[in-house]
Amino acid sequence: MAAGAHAIRAAPPPKSKALVARKGTAQGAGGFVDFVLRRQLELSATVLAIILAGNLLTPPEYHLSTDLTPSPSWHLRSPFSRFLFLSFRKPDTRLYYKGRDDAFLIAWWVIALCFLREAMMRWVFVPVAKMCGVRSRRALIRFSEQGWSLAYYTCSWTLGLYINQTSPYRSLNTLHFWKDYPHDALPALTKWYYLVQTAFYIQQMIVINLEARRKDYYQMFAHHIITSLLMMLSYVLNFTRIGNSILCTMDLVDILLPLAKLFKYTGNHKASDATFAVFLISWIVTRHIIFGRIIWSVIVESKTVIEHDWRSEDGYYWSRNTKRCFTTLLLALQLLNCLWLAMILRILWKMFLGASAEDTRSDDEHEDDESSSSDGGDKAGRRRRRPVPNGAHANGNGLHRVETRKER
């Protein structure tokens, strides 16, 4: 992360139908990457349509395996149905095991999320921004990005909280992280939620390397790697209860931050400041107090409930090395949270001093869109504004940047 931002001039509108073209998408990126980014909506829609069409043309009896065991025969299944349906249903129950076919559903949702983000930004959030009086080209882009973030995290947090509160480990009953382990079979909704969330973080990890690099690229990329590893390891090693609880603690602030920025872009700075205050309190409570409690459970509480052992035939994977691995990843994630908290507090201190609070995560968050984001806002240069920080969290910037940037 670096304080301040560099002024970036927007290039003339591109000829493509994409919302905005981008130059310098990634260091060393060629024309192919730029083409993929420009045509992301069309390409993702094509892939999704092919999979759907293939599934419709496949006889229904091939949609699901006839061998409902943790390891069904691959040749008994349609290659297209693997992308669309949950795999490995436990016989005579509504529970599902985990297995290799789950990777197909993750791949489907990586592509589907690319399509949904582009479509909603272009056809939903840009029109809404214009209705709210946003006129600046860059502000329209920012508004639509944050609108998508708000929509996604609201859905993911609401669903995750529902799963959490209807489970034995609800309300931070962390003992149930470990009781009756291994938890190798999941309800359909829980499995679907977990796979979609995994797809979301994998998509972020891919896109951040395609777009123009931001000043906090390394922190964001480290966050995406750590989160993706935690998601996949907790899924494979049967610790999804812990994973769901962590996701619930992380997603809440990613609702409040985009909301604060949307208020800012429409010129409602009082609402923006109030939302930012709630965001700061929520950050400390969820990402340091509650998340710290989860880390404590992994390090201390686990040894009072289960023993260290590795029995892969039983789905039991809580060895000493497993514990060390999870502890290291969780502490690394908490370290990133502490670094971002320091940036947030620095912004807050500048605001109390009356200085213009700079976005320490964004390249150019507070420049053109600050001066002309809304007809109802202040005139450019007439009054100092207090922008909301762009994140202090790797998810706050959206899945990719769709703006023209100067090549560095």
Residue pairs with C-beta under 8 A, 6 or more apart in sequence:
1 215
1 216
1 219
1 339
1 340
1 343
1 360
1 361
2 215
2 216
2 360
3 346
3 358
3 360
4 358
4 360
5 215
5 358
5 359
5 362
5 363
5 364
5 365
5 366
5 367
6 363
6 364
7 364
7 367
8 363
8 364
8 367
8 405
8 406
9 406
10 137
10 138
10 368
10 403
10 404
11 21
11 23
11 404
13 20
13 21
13 137
14 20
14 21
14 38
14 404
16 38
16 39
18 37
18 38
18 39
18 40
18 41
18 402
19 118
19 121
19 122
19 126
19 141
19 144
19 402
20 137
20 141
20 402
20 403
20 404
21 34
21 38
21 404
22 34
22 37
22 211
22 212
22 401
22 402
22 403
22 404
22 405
23 34
23 212
23 404
23 405
23 406
23 407
24 212
24 405
24 406
24 407
24 408
25 33
25 34
25 37
25 210
25 211
25 212
26 33
26 209
26 210
26 211
26 212
26 213
27 213
29 210
33 210
36 43
36 210
37 210
37 211
37 400
37 402
40 114
40 115
40 118
41 115
41 118
41 119
41 122
44 111
44 112
44 114
44 115
44 118
45 115
47 111
48 108
48 111
48 112
48 115
51 80
51 83
51 84
51 108
52 80
52 84
54 78
54 79
54 80
55 63
55 78
55 80
55 81
55 83
55 84
58 78
58 80
58 81
62 76
62 77
62 78
62 81
63 77
63 78
63 81
63 85
64 77
64 81
64 85
64 89
65 72
65 73
65 76
65 77
65 87
66 72
66 76
67 73
67 76
68 88
68 89
68 90
68 91
69 88
69 91
69 97
70 88
70 97
70 98
70 99
71 99
72 87
72 88
72 99
72 101
74 100
74 101
77 101
82 101
82 104
82 105
83 104
83 105
83 107
83 108
84 105
84 108
85 105
86 96
86 105
86 188
86 191
86 192
87 96
87 99
87 101
87 102
87 104
87 105
88 96
88 97
88 98
88 99
88 101
88 102
89 95
89 96
89 97
90 96
90 97
90 185
93 185
94 187
94 188
95 185
95 186
95 187
95 188
96 185
96 186
96 187
96 188
96 191
97 184
97 185
98 184
98 186
98 191
98 235
98 236
98 238
102 191
102 195
102 235
105 195
105 199
106 195
106 198
106 199
106 202
107 199
108 199
109 195
109 196
109 199
109 200
110 199
110 202
110 203
110 206
112 199
113 152
113 199
113 200
113 203
113 399
114 203
114 207
114 399
117 148
117 152
117 398
117 399
117 400
120 144
120 147
120 148
120 151
121 144
121 145
121 147
121 148
121 402
122 144
124 144
124 147
125 143
125 144
125 147
125 148
126 140
126 143
126 144
128 143
128 147
129 139
129 140
129 143
129 144
129 147
129 265
130 140
132 143
132 265
132 266
132 374
133 266
133 267
133 374
133 375
133 376
133 377
134 140
134 143
134 265
134 266
134 373
134 374
135 372
135 373
135 374
135 375
136 368
136 369
136 371
136 372
136 373
138 364
138 368
138 369
138 403
139 265
139 368
139 369
139 372
139 373
139 374
141 402
141 403
142 261
142 265
142 365
142 369
142 373
143 262
143 265
143 266
143 373
145 397
145 398
145 401
145 402
146 258
146 261
146 262
146 265
146 398
147 258
147 262
148 398
148 399
149 254
149 257
149 258
149 395
149 396
149 398
150 255
150 258
150 259
150 262
152 200
153 251
153 254
153 255
153 258
153 395
154 255
156 193
156 196
156 197
156 200
156 247
156 251
157 248
157 251
157 252
157 254
157 255
159 189
159 193
160 193
160 197
160 244
160 247
160 248
160 251
161 248
163 189
163 190
163 193
163 244
164 170
164 244
164 245
164 248
165 171
167 176
167 241
167 244
168 176
168 179
169 176
169 177
169 241
169 245
172 245
172 290
172 293
174 245
174 293
174 294
174 297
174 301
175 301
175 305
176 241
177 239
177 241
177 242
177 245
177 297
177 298
177 301
177 302
178 297
178 301
178 302
178 305
178 306
179 305
181 238
181 305
181 306
181 316
181 318
182 238
182 314
182 315
182 316
182 317
183 238
183 239
183 240
183 241
184 238
184 315
186 194
186 240
190 240
190 244
193 244
194 231
194 235
194 240
194 243
194 244
195 235
197 231
197 247
198 228
198 231
198 232
198 235
201 224
201 227
201 228
201 231
202 228
203 399
204 224
204 394
204 395
204 399
205 221
205 224
205 225
205 228
207 399
207 400
208 217
208 220
208 221
208 224
208 400
209 221
210 400
211 400
211 401
212 363
212 401
212 405
213 408
214 220
214 361
214 362
214 363
214 397
214 401
215 361
215 362
215 363
216 360
216 361
219 336
219 339
219 340
219 394
220 394
220 397
222 332
222 336
223 333
223 336
223 393
223 394
224 394
226 329
226 332
226 333
226 336
227 333
227 394
229 329
230 243
230 246
230 326
230 329
230 330
230 333
231 243
233 239
233 325
233 326
233 329
234 240
234 242
234 243
234 326
235 243
237 317
237 318
237 322
238 315
238 316
238 317
239 326
242 294
242 297
242 298
245 294
246 291
246 294
249 286
249 287
249 290
249 291
249 294
250 286
250 287
250 291
250 393
250 395
252 282
252 286
253 279
253 282
253 283
253 286
253 287
253 393
254 393
254 395
254 396
256 275
256 276
256 278
256 279
256 282
257 279
257 388
257 389
257 391
257 393
257 396
258 396
259 275
260 272
260 275
260 276
260 279
260 388
261 272
261 388
261 390
263 269
263 271
263 272
263 275
263 388
264 272
264 373
264 385
264 387
264 388
265 369
265 373
265 374
266 373
266 374
266 376
266 377
267 373
267 374
267 376
267 377
267 378
269 385
269 386
272 388
273 386
273 388
275 388
276 388
276 389
280 344
280 348
283 341
283 344
283 392
284 341
287 334
287 337
287 341
288 334
288 337
288 338
288 341
291 333
291 334
291 337
292 334
294 330
295 327
295 330
295 331
295 334
298 323
298 326
298 327
298 330
299 323
299 327
302 318
302 323
306 318
307 318
308 318
308 319
308 320
308 323
309 316
309 318
309 319
310 316
310 317
310 318
310 319
310 322
336 394
340 391
340 392
340 393
341 392
343 360
343 361
343 389
343 392
344 389
344 392
346 360
347 357
347 358
347 359
347 360
347 389
348 357
350 356
350 357
350 358
351 357
351 386
356 366
356 384
356 385
356 386
356 387
357 386
357 387
357 389
358 366
358 387
359 365
359 366
359 387
359 388
359 389
359 390
360 389
360 390
360 392
361 389
361 390
361 391
361 392
361 396
361 397
362 390
362 391
362 397
363 405
365 387
365 390
366 387
370 385
370 387
371 380
371 381
372 380
377 385
378 385
390 396
390 397
391 397
